[in-house]
Amino acid sequence: MYIHNLGQPPGPTPQPVTPDIPPATMPNPAIPQQPIVGPLQILLVQSQVQCNAAQLATIQNIVGPGIIITPDAVRMAIQTAHNRVFADLTDEAMPPRQSLSGPRNLLTQERFRAAFGKPPNEFPWTGARWDLGRIVAARLHGARKTMFSSSLRISCFGWPWPGGGIDRPMDYMVKTLPKQERVALGALFWRSFAQGSLVDQGAALLIAGLVIRYGLSYQVSAAPFRNIHCYVKYGLSMLQHSIPQWVQDKCSSSVV
């Protein structure tokens, strides 16, 4: 079942409380941080991949002769993209979600504010039952459920379905539309595959899930809680991955 807009559960409005803030070891900027990587999981990807001979040939031209592109290679690339960074971004036991499930330490608050411009303990409006941190954690969970849905269809290159407007797959990494269980991969996804960039591929899948399920925006001018790139920035920072420049450029926490 889809949850297109995260609603507030019924019931009386709780009185705001100030939780105890657990201590956090603040990172030393002089010491490079090692990415936090969860145990490798072979997750069940139930989506159906569509890929014809012309699409395979286009992908082959993008990745170059050093990688042989076959239908099995495409399926394995998509499976790996689900299993690695995307899994860590959305797993309830990993920092992006786990750190928001209870009292938030200072490091969590700092990285959340850097992405969204507000602290996770703030409520979106008077009377809201969920604070911003809980909403973000729920959306990461929702993106995971969407991308592992058996109803999802993935086109290995370009948007082949009606209603996608002008399609320029050479210019994008992933293309999705709200409330449509369809994902089109583009040239930037396959270039990142050729370069071995699991971070970029995981970010692409998170973006796809957030757009489909919640209708979040690709637009740089969108407010941070509507901007898919800010969710990617937050998640990757909590996993201590370097933030890709394309994510940094498209997430501004100062937009209101």
Buried (B, 14 or more C-beta within 10 A) or exposed (E): EBBEEBEEEEEEEEEEEEEEEEEBEEEEEEEEEEEEBBEEEEBEBEBEBBBEEEBBEBBBEBBEEEBEBEBEBBBEBBBBBBBBBBBBBBBEEBBBBBBBEEEBBEBBBBBBBBBBBBBBBBBBEEEBBBBBBBBBBBBBBBBBBBBBBEEBBBBBBBBBEEEBEEBEBEEBBBBBBEEBBBBBBBBBBBBBBBEEBBBBBBBBBBBBBBBBBBEBBBEEEBBBBBBBBBBBBBBBBBBBBEBBEBBEEBBBBEBE
